[in-house]
Amino acid sequence: MLKLLNFSFPDVFSNKCFVDYPQQTICAVRGSSVVFFCIFNNIEKQEVKKFMWAYVKSSKVRLILNYPGNVSERFEYAGDKEHNCSLKIHKVKHYDAGKYFFRYNTNKRCPTKLLVLNVIDLNISMQKETIKEGDSVNLTCKNRCDGGEGSYGYSWFKDGEAVNEGPVLHLTNVSSKHSGNYTCSLKMKNRTTSGVAHVDVECEYQPEQKDFDVYRITHLLPLIDLKWMPQFASFHAFALQGI
């Protein structure tokens, strides 16, 4: 059960009937968990025997939690039967976005407000589109739910392997080893993984020793009069066979 420690509701102890939400608009990252903090005043002064949470979309109402009644794996009642009517949604999906409301004892006389849930995906922004060997580049995990403040914890992955933490991944003096597919997620919440950002480092070509040997064989040796240097002739023929 969640405790409403940081919110003040003086009407809870009055004779006024109400259902209220400290946050009436909530943003959640797909795959995360979210809590709808909720409080109600039971003016009937009797045990709350029935309550429900409902979802509204396109003027249609769907029960997502009903007590006594259905039990859902993703929708968890996190309140009590006195004043706390909080709801927790696990593994948030895009289709969970919409409007919600709570009602107890099917009391239709009590005004019911609507709570709005928005669901977003994490995205990665990259400082540069073209990355060359030796460059530095920053990858930023974008989360529209935090207003760009970076208040969440983030984890970074390269080709599925954890590489770092924090809202920004700094890649310095890059080389071919930095090329790969990068993703980010909320810390300890792998289901919130972002889309893929592909990093392709353009490396300057540096010929290897064997490339230089081939050049000498194919370009320099033909300039030598092989009639007078039979030892080079046999080497030339042998070398060309290996090219």
C-alpha positions as CSV (number, residue, x, y, z in Angstrom):
1,M,0.0,0.0,0.0
2,L,1.3,3.5,-0.9
3,K,1.3,6.2,1.7
4,L,0.3,9.8,0.7
5,L,2.9,11.5,2.8
6,N,3.6,14.6,0.8
7,F,0.1,15.8,0.1
8,S,-2.3,17.8,2.2
9,F,-6.1,17.2,1.9
10,P,-7.9,19.1,4.7
11,D,-11.3,18.0,3.2
12,V,-10.6,14.4,4.1
13,F,-11.9,15.1,7.6
14,S,-14.9,17.2,6.5
15,N,-18.4,16.2,5.4
16,K,-17.6,17.0,1.8
17,C,-17.7,14.1,-0.7
18,F,-14.8,14.1,-3.2
19,V,-12.3,12.0,-5.1
20,D,-9.1,13.9,-6.0
21,Y,-5.7,13.3,-7.6
22,P,-2.6,15.3,-6.6
23,Q,-1.5,15.0,-10.3
24,Q,-4.3,15.2,-12.8
25,T,-2.0,14.7,-15.8
26,I,0.7,12.0,-15.6
27,C,3.4,11.0,-18.1
28,A,4.9,7.5,-18.2
29,V,7.6,5.8,-20.3
30,R,6.4,2.7,-22.2
31,G,7.4,-0.4,-20.2
32,S,7.8,1.4,-16.9
33,S,5.4,1.4,-13.9
34,V,3.3,4.4,-12.9
35,V,1.3,5.3,-9.8
36,F,-1.9,7.3,-9.8
37,F,-2.0,8.9,-6.4
38,C,-5.6,9.2,-5.4
39,I,-7.6,10.2,-2.2
40,F,-11.2,10.1,-1.4
41,N,-13.5,11.1,1.5
42,N,-16.0,8.5,2.6
43,I,-18.8,10.7,4.0
44,E,-21.1,7.7,4.4
45,K,-19.1,6.8,7.4
46,Q,-19.5,3.1,6.6
47,E,-17.1,0.5,5.4
48,V,-16.2,0.8,1.7
49,K,-17.5,-2.4,0.3
50,K,-17.1,-1.6,-3.4
51,F,-14.8,0.5,-5.4
52,M,-13.5,0.6,-9.0
53,W,-11.0,2.2,-11.4
54,A,-12.2,2.8,-14.9
55,Y,-10.6,3.8,-18.2
56,V,-12.3,6.2,-20.6
57,K,-11.5,6.4,-24.3
58,S,-13.7,7.6,-27.2
59,S,-16.6,8.0,-24.8
60,K,-16.4,4.3,-23.9
61,V,-15.9,3.2,-20.3
62,R,-14.0,0.1,-19.4
63,L,-13.4,-1.3,-15.9
64,I,-9.8,-2.1,-15.3
65,L,-10.1,-2.9,-11.6
66,N,-13.2,-3.8,-9.6
67,Y,-13.4,-4.7,-6.0
68,P,-14.7,-7.2,-5.1
69,G,-14.3,-8.8,-8.5
70,N,-11.6,-9.0,-11.1
71,V,-7.9,-9.2,-10.3
72,S,-5.4,-7.9,-12.9
73,E,-1.7,-8.7,-13.3
74,R,-0.9,-5.2,-14.5
75,F,-3.4,-3.0,-12.6
76,E,-2.7,-3.1,-8.8
77,Y,-4.8,-1.4,-6.2
78,A,-2.3,0.4,-4.0
79,G,-4.7,2.1,-1.6
80,D,-6.9,1.2,1.3
81,K,-10.6,1.4,2.3
82,E,-10.4,4.6,4.2
83,H,-8.9,7.5,2.2
84,N,-6.2,6.2,-0.1
85,C,-7.4,5.1,-3.6
86,S,-4.1,5.0,-5.4
87,L,-3.6,2.7,-8.4
88,K,-0.4,1.3,-9.8
89,I,0.0,0.2,-13.5
90,H,2.8,-2.2,-14.3
91,K,4.5,-2.6,-17.7
92,V,2.8,0.5,-19.2
93,K,1.8,0.2,-22.8
94,H,0.9,2.8,-25.4
95,Y,-2.8,1.8,-25.4
96,D,-2.9,2.6,-21.7
97,A,-2.9,6.3,-22.6
98,G,-6.2,7.9,-21.9
99,K,-8.4,9.1,-19.0
100,Y,-9.1,7.3,-15.8
101,F,-11.4,7.8,-12.7
102,F,-12.0,6.2,-9.3
103,R,-15.4,5.6,-7.7
104,Y,-16.3,3.9,-4.4
105,N,-19.5,2.3,-3.2
106,T,-20.9,3.2,-6.7
107,N,-21.7,6.6,-5.2
108,K,-22.7,8.6,-8.2
109,R,-23.5,11.7,-6.2
110,C,-19.8,12.2,-5.4
111,P,-18.2,14.4,-8.1
112,T,-15.6,12.4,-10.1
113,K,-12.6,14.0,-11.7
114,L,-10.7,12.5,-14.6
115,L,-7.0,11.7,-14.5
116,V,-5.0,11.8,-17.8
117,L,-2.2,9.4,-18.6
118,N,0.3,10.1,-21.5
119,V,2.7,7.3,-22.6
120,I,5.9,8.1,-24.5
121,D,9.0,6.3,-25.8
122,L,12.6,7.1,-25.0
123,N,14.5,8.5,-27.9
124,I,18.2,9.1,-28.6
125,S,19.6,12.3,-30.1
126,M,23.1,12.2,-31.6
127,Q,25.3,15.3,-31.9
128,K,26.7,14.4,-35.3
129,E,25.4,12.5,-38.3
130,T,28.9,11.9,-39.8
131,I,31.4,10.7,-37.3
132,K,35.1,10.4,-38.3
133,E,37.9,8.7,-36.5
134,G,39.2,10.8,-33.6
135,D,36.0,12.8,-33.2
136,S,34.0,13.2,-30.0
137,V,30.3,12.7,-30.0
138,N,27.5,12.8,-27.4
139,L,24.4,10.6,-27.4
140,T,21.5,11.9,-25.3
141,C,18.6,9.8,-23.9
142,K,15.5,12.0,-24.5
143,N,12.6,11.6,-22.1
144,R,9.7,14.0,-22.6
145,C,8.3,12.9,-19.2
146,D,11.0,14.7,-17.2
147,G,10.8,18.0,-19.2
148,G,14.4,17.6,-20.3
149,E,15.7,17.9,-16.7
150,G,17.4,14.5,-16.7
151,S,15.9,13.7,-13.3
152,Y,15.6,10.0,-14.1
153,G,18.4,7.4,-14.0
154,Y,19.5,5.9,-17.3
155,S,21.5,3.0,-18.6
156,W,23.3,2.7,-21.9
157,F,23.9,-0.3,-24.1
158,K,26.0,-1.1,-27.1
159,D,24.9,-4.0,-29.2
160,G,22.9,-5.2,-26.1
161,E,25.8,-5.0,-23.7
162,A,25.7,-2.4,-20.8
163,V,28.4,0.3,-21.3
164,N,27.6,3.3,-19.0
165,E,25.0,5.2,-17.0
166,G,23.6,8.7,-17.1
167,P,21.4,10.8,-19.4
168,V,24.3,11.5,-21.8
169,L,26.8,9.0,-23.2
170,H,30.1,10.7,-24.1
171,L,32.2,9.0,-26.8
172,T,35.7,10.6,-27.2
173,N,38.5,10.0,-29.7
174,V,36.3,7.4,-31.4
175,S,37.6,4.6,-33.6
176,S,36.0,1.6,-35.3
177,K,35.5,-0.1,-32.0
178,H,32.9,2.5,-31.1
179,S,30.8,1.6,-34.2
180,G,27.6,-0.3,-33.3
181,N,23.9,0.0,-32.2
182,Y,23.3,2.0,-29.1
183,T,20.1,2.1,-26.9
184,C,19.2,3.6,-23.6
185,S,16.6,2.7,-20.9
186,L,15.5,3.8,-17.5
187,K,17.9,2.5,-14.9
188,M,16.9,-1.1,-13.8
189,K,13.9,-1.1,-16.2
190,N,15.0,-2.9,-19.4
191,R,11.4,-2.9,-20.7
192,T,11.7,0.9,-21.3
193,T,14.4,0.4,-24.0
194,S,14.6,3.2,-26.6
195,G,14.9,2.9,-30.3
196,V,18.3,2.1,-31.8
197,A,20.9,4.8,-32.7
198,H,23.5,3.5,-35.1
199,V,27.0,4.8,-34.8
200,D,29.3,4.3,-37.8
201,V,32.8,5.7,-37.4
202,E,34.5,6.5,-40.7
203,C,38.1,5.5,-40.4
204,E,41.0,6.8,-42.5
205,Y,42.5,4.0,-44.7
206,Q,46.0,3.0,-43.6
207,P,47.6,0.4,-45.9
208,E,49.0,-2.6,-44.1
209,Q,52.5,-4.0,-44.8
210,K,51.2,-6.7,-47.1
211,D,49.5,-4.1,-49.3
212,F,52.8,-2.3,-49.7
213,D,54.6,-5.5,-50.6
214,V,52.0,-6.2,-53.3
215,Y,52.6,-2.7,-54.6
216,R,56.4,-3.3,-54.8
217,I,55.9,-6.6,-56.6
218,T,53.4,-5.4,-59.2
219,H,54.9,-2.0,-59.9
220,L,58.6,-2.0,-59.1
221,L,59.8,-5.4,-60.1
222,P,58.6,-5.2,-63.7
223,L,61.0,-2.3,-64.2
224,I,63.9,-4.6,-63.5
225,D,65.5,-6.4,-66.4
226,L,64.7,-9.9,-65.3
227,K,67.1,-11.4,-67.9
228,W,70.0,-10.2,-66.0
229,M,68.5,-11.0,-62.6
230,P,67.1,-14.6,-62.7
231,Q,66.9,-14.7,-58.9
232,F,64.3,-11.8,-59.1
233,A,62.5,-13.6,-61.9
234,S,61.8,-16.6,-59.8
235,F,60.8,-14.5,-56.8
236,H,58.5,-12.4,-59.0
237,A,56.7,-15.4,-60.4
238,F,56.3,-16.9,-56.9
239,A,55.0,-13.7,-55.4
240,L,52.4,-13.1,-58.1
241,Q,51.0,-16.6,-57.4
242,G,50.2,-15.5,-53.9
243,I,48.4,-12.3,-54.8
